[in-house]
Amino acid sequence: MKYNYYDLIVAGTGFASTFFLKKYLDKNKGGKRVLVLEKGQLFPHAERLKIKRGEHSDFSGINDVWEEKVININKEKKWPFTTGFGGSSNCWWGCTPRFMPSDFKMKTLFGVENDWPVSYEELDPYYEEAEVLMSISGPEGTPFPRKGKYPLPPHTFTAVDKILHQKYGNLYISQPTARASRAVQGGRNACMTHSACDVCAVDAKFTIENSNINVYNNEQVELVYGAEVYSLETVGNVAKKVNYVKDGKDFQISGEVIILGANPIFNSNILLNSGDKNPLTGKGFGEQLGMQVLIYLDNMNNKGGSTWVNANGYMLYDGDHRKDYAACLIEVNNAPYNIRLERGKWLNMASFRMIFEDLPLLTNYISTSANKLVPEIHFKGRSDYAIKGVENMKKVLPGILSCLPVEKLKYLDPFPNEGHIIGGTRMGQSAADSVVDKNMIHHQYRNVFVLGSGSFTTFSASNPTLTLAALSLYSADHSF
């Protein structure tokens, strides 16, 4: 370490930490001491791609297997994530719709759970800033309020998309996405619809590595790899030191402000290891429920499209039904393996992923284990709210698709994961209903920020990454 004491200590280099640091450094042009402790190593995209292709890589020994980093009590439920520089930006698939305004007012509008302490209107400029930083491809018309155009033009529709967009207008749109629709200055290429977005073959997907945000090259920032943060040392209501393991040895470092930017599993583990007594810390952990619907078409080829998730449908999202059952976001898949194994009908198919919001149940939670570095995940199941949403979808989807020549629908079993890790450190008005406030500052430890989708008050049906990035920008802007 260069110093014994830092103005800012950050755990993690994923979306939450990176976007927070971007705003923090924009507002602090010099003279700050910033230490970033990254659990993993730099695992370059080019080397990940070699391994994906079965080629030799000197990085093949890096342990990036999520199952070995947690104790997952429910083996049927999966929680994939990556560690290392850039966090899960290395494995996400780049879907970036905004939340709907109603998602922030669930209690007021529908009598469900709690309202968020921050509104859509407050986040709007930070949504736009995050979209610019990620060079998002998207349409002009959207079901959520948005000013101006996206940085990149939208991806093109398939034949099915064109019919549904004509029928439903801005309730059926080209998906806003961090998979570039055309080459981006700085090295990202246009999406080639390979449907291998976890490690994009052409580097079209935004990652922290290819972002050109460059916060980790800032002269104020010291980045240390292989440093696993496991707890904070607190005195009264102030966090004084960060405890971490590096090369098998325990270390401490002192700081004025602490930023927890790991994923929600490890942020909860750090707080619990630190003696956080808030009864909600680690509780209400989960993600959305996703299931696939295969749409067999009668004498219609579903050609075209220029990316993997080609469109989003909002026909089952908003409305009074959310008083009783979950919103559903439709992700329209355009993967090359969605074909019918029938002569002359290869492309007579569409594939929709139905994503249902769930509720932050206290029976789903994170706890510590005998190993301070390895948290336990306890997931007991889904809410009735989400299950009722699935049941309603099956009733009304045939009518929604009546503008298509549907031969039959095939509903697949719910998928074991959505790749969206949410909850455990929810935000709210006070410690009575939450762990952090609207700026994601811990209610008790006022010099500790707990970033990321763990702070979400409710889950929403929309993909979380854009919103957590916008929240990081908002938090840093309103706190420094």
N, C-alpha and C positions, 0 to 999 in steps of 0.2 A: 504494500500500500504506500502511496505517496505521502499520506497524511494520517494523523491519529484521530482527526475529527473532520466531519463533512457537513456541509450545509444541507445536502440532500442525499439520502441513501435509497436506492431503487432496487427492488427485487424483481428480476425478470426483464426480458427484452422483447416481449410480444406486442400485440396491438395496443393494449392498455398503457403499458409503460412508455412505448415509443411515441404515441400521440400526446400523452401527458408531457413528456420531455420536450417535444417539439414546441408546444405552447410555452412551457416554462422557460426554455432557452431563448425563445423569441422575446420574452419580456425581461430576461436577465442577460444582457449582452456580454457581461464579463465579471470576473471577480468571484464567481461561485465555485465551490468545491462539490462536485457531484460524483458519487460512487455508484456504479451499477454492478450488482452481483447476479451473474447468470448461472443458473443451475447446471446447464449443459455446456456444449462446445459449439463452435462454428462448424456447421455441416453444410458446405456449399451446395447450391442447387445442382451444379454440374456433376458433383460426386453422387448426390442422391439419384440423379438420372442414370448414371453408370450402373449403380446397384439395381435400379429398376429394370434395366436392360439385361442384367445378368453379367455385366462386365466387371473387371477387377477395379477396385478402388481402395486407396490407402485408408479411407474413412470407414471401411466396412465393419471395423471393430467397435464403432460407436454404438452404445446401447440406446436405442430409441424405441424400445418396446414398452408401451404404456402399462401393460399388465404387470410388469416387473417393478413398477414404481408406486403401486397402490395395492391395498388388500381389498379386492372387490368381492363383497359377501354374496351378492346375487350374480351368479355366473352367467345367467341368461341376459342380463343387461350390460351393454358395452359402453365404454367411455373413452374412445380413442382420442389421443392428443399427442403432440410431439414436444419434446424439450429441446433446448439448444437455442442458438441465436435466432431470433425471430419468432420463437414459440410456435404456436399452432398456425401462424401464417404460412408455415411450410407444408401443412397438410390440409388446410381448408380448401373449399371449392369455389370461393369467390362470389357467393350470392349476397347482394347488398341492397335489398329493399329497405326503405325506412319503415319504422313502426307507424301505425295509424294514430292520429290524434286521440282516438278513443282508448287506445292501449294504456294511456297514461291516466285515465279517469275511470277505471273499472268499478270502483265503489260508487262514484257519483252517478254514472250512467246506467250501471247494470246491477248495483248492489252486491258485487262480487269482490272479495278480498279488499285491498286498500288502493287508494289513489297513489300515484307516484308523487314525491314532493317537488319534482321538476315537470314542467309542461312541454308539450310538443313545440309550442311557440317559442319557449326559451331555448330549446335545442336546435331550432330550425337553422340559424346561421352556422352552427357547429356541424350539423349534418352536411351543409353545403361545403364547408371547409374540408371535412373529411372526404367528401366525394371528389373534390379537386385534388387533394393529396394522393388519392388512390387512382385518379384518372378513370372514373367510373363511366361505363357505357350505359346509356339509358334513353328512354323516349321523352318526347316533349310533354305528353299528357300522362298524368299519374292519378291514382285514386287518393293519394295523400297530397296535401298542399306543398307546392314547391315553386320557387321563383327561378326563371331563367332556364337555360339548357344544361344538360349534363356535359361534362368535358369531352366525352366521345359519343359519336352517334350510336343509336340502338343497334342491337343485333337483328338480323332479318328473320321474318316469320317463316314457319312451315306452312304447308297447305291447310292444315287443321287450325293453326294459329290465325290465319287470315279470316277464316269463317267465324271463329269465336270472337275475334276483335271486332269484326263488322257487326256482330250480334250484340256484344256487351260494351263496346267502346272502351273507356278508360278503366273499366273493371277487369279488362283483360289486356295486358300490356307486355311488350318486350321486357324481359327481366332487367332491372338495373343490376349491373354486375361488374366486378373487378377483373373479369376476363376481357381483355382489350378487344374491341371490334376492329381496330386498325393498329398498326405499329405505333408505339409511344416513344417519344424522344427519351433516350437514356438506356434503351436496350430491350424493353418488352415488345414482343411480337404480337401479331393478331392471332386470336384464337383459331385453332384448326379443327375444333370439334372432335378431338381424340377421345373425349370422355375418360381421361386419366388425369384429372385435375389435381389430385393429391400431390403428384410430382409432374407438373406440366411439361410436356416434351419440348415446347417452343418458348417456354418462359413468358406466356401471355398473361398469367395470373399475377396480381399484385402480391408481393411478399415484402417483409421488412428488408430482406437482403437486396431486392432489386428496386426498392422504393425511391432511392435518391433523397430520402429525408435527411440522412447523414447526421443524426443527433449523436451517434456514437463516435464520430470523428471530431466532434467539437472539443476544443482545447480545454474546456471546463470539465469534461467528462472522462472519468477513468473507468474502464470496463474490465472486470475480472471474470474469467470463465471457470467453470467447475466449482462454483461457490454455492452450496445448497443452504439457503436460509431456512431455519427451522423454528426460531422463536425470537421474541423481543424481550429485552430486560427493561422492566418498568419500575419507576419510583413514583409512588402516588398515582397520578393520572397522566404521567408523561413517560413516553418511551425514550429511554436513554441510549440503549445499545442494541445492535443487531447481532444475533448469534448465528453462525453458519459453520458448515463443515467443508473443508477443502483438502484434498489429498489424504482423506482419512483422519484429519486433525480438526479439533474445535478451535474456532477463533471468535473474537468479538471486535466490533468496530462502533465507535460513537458517532452520533449524528443529531442534527437539530430537527430535521423532518424526515419521516420514514414513509416510503411509498411501497405498498405491497401490490405488485403487478403480475404476480403469478396467476395461474388459472384458479378458478373458484375452489377446487379441491385443496390446493396447497395454501392459498390465502387463509382458508378456514383452519387448516392444520397449524399454521404459524400462530394464529391468534389463540387457538385452544392450548397450544404448547406454552403460550405466554401467560396463561392464567386468566384469559378473558372469561368473565363470569356471566356475560350477557346470555340469557337462556336461548336466544335465537341464533347465536353464532354457530355456524355449521348446519343449521336447520333449514328446511324448505328447499332442499337441493334437488335438482332434476333437469329436465329438458322437455321439449315438445314431443308429441307422439306422431310418428310418421308411418304411412302405409302406402303401398303402390296400387294403382288401379290400371289395368291393361284394357284398352278400348279397341275392340276388334271392329274394323270398318268394312262396310259392304261396298266393294267395287270402287274404292277410293285409295289412291296412293298418298301417303303423308310424306311428301318430299320437301326439301329445302331446309332453311334454318342455318344459323351460323355459329351456334355455341351449344354447350351441353344442356344447361337449363335455359330453354329458349324463351319462356314466357312465364308470367305469374297471373293467376286468376283470383279475383277477389269476390266472386259471386257468393261465396259462403262465409265471408269474413265478418263484415259489420252488420249490426242490426239488433233489434230487441231480443233475438234468440239468445244473445250472450248473457241474458239474465238466467238462462236455464242450461245452456250447453255451449261448448267451446267454439270460438272462431276457427275457421279453416282457411289456410292459404294453399292455393294450388301451385305446385311447381311442375312445369311442363317439360318433361325430359325429352332430349333429342339424341339419346345415345345410339351409336351404330349397332348395338346388339339387340335393340328392340325390333325384332323382325318376326314374322310369322313363318313357321316351317311348313308352308303349304304352297304348292306350285301355283304361280301366278298371283299370289297374295303376300309376297314378301314384305311389302311396305304398307300393307293395309292395316296399320296399327298406330295408335298413339299411346303414350305412357304418361300418366299423371301421378305425381307424388302428392298425397294429401297430408298436410302438416297441421296438426291441431294444437292449440295452446293447452297447457296443463296448469295446474295450480301448485303453489309451493307448500306441499304437505309436510307437516312436522315429522311424520313417520319416515320421510326420506332425508337422510342426514349424513354428515361427515363427522367422524370421530378420530381421535388419536389412536395409536397402537403402541406396542412395546418398543417399536423402533421409531424414534422421534422424526425420522425423515420420511416415514411411510404412513400416510393416513389410511383409514378404513372408510369404505363407501358402503352405506346401508341404503338400499333402495327396495322398498316394500311393494310399490305398485303405483298405478295411475289413479287419478281422481275420477269419480263418477261424472264430473263435468266434462272431462275429455272423452270418456267412453260414450256419453250421450251425444257428443258431437259427431263421433264416428257413425253411430246409429242413424242420426238425422241425415248425414251425408249420403248414406246408402239409399235413403228414401227419395231424396230430391235430385241426386246427380243425373239420373236418366232424363228428367225434364230439362235440366240445364243443358244437356248435350243433345237435345232434340233437333237442333239445327244441323247435326251431323248424321250421316248414314250409319248409325251404330248397329252392328250385328249382334254384339253381346259385350258385357262388361265382366271382367274377372278381378275380384278383390283378393289381393295377396295378404298374407299375415303381416301384422305390424312389424316394422323393422326394429332390430335390437338397439339402434342408436340413430340420432340425427347429427352427431358430431357437434352438438350445441350444449356446452356445460354451463348451467345457470344456477344461481341461488347460493345460499349459505351465508351471505353477508348483506342481506337486503337493505335498501335505503328506505327512510321514512322520516317522520316528524320528531321522534324521540326514541330513547332506549326501550320504551315500553312496547313499541311496534316494529323495531328495526335495529340494525347494527351500526349503520352509517347514516349521515345526513345527506342533503341534496348535493353537496360538493364531494360526497364519498369520503368525508372525514369521520373517523370513528367517534361515536357519541361520548365515550369515556376518555379515550386517548386522543387528545385533540391535536397532536402533532403526527398522527398516523392516518394516511390515506389508504383506503382499500378499494382498488380499482377493478374494472372488468365486469363481466356479466354476472358475477356473484352478487352484485349490488342491485340487480333488477328486482323491483318490488313485485311484479308479476311477470309471466313468461312471454306473453304475446305469441302469435302464430308465425311471426316474421323472423327471419334469420337475425342473430344477435350482433354480428361483428360491427356493422356500420354504427349501430347505436352505442355500443360500448366505446368505440373510437370517438364518437361525438361527445359522449359523457366525459372522456378523459380531457378533451380540449376544453370543454365547459368548466370542469373542475379546476384545471390549472389557471384558466383565465379569470375565474372568480375568486381564486385563493391567493394569488401573488400579484 
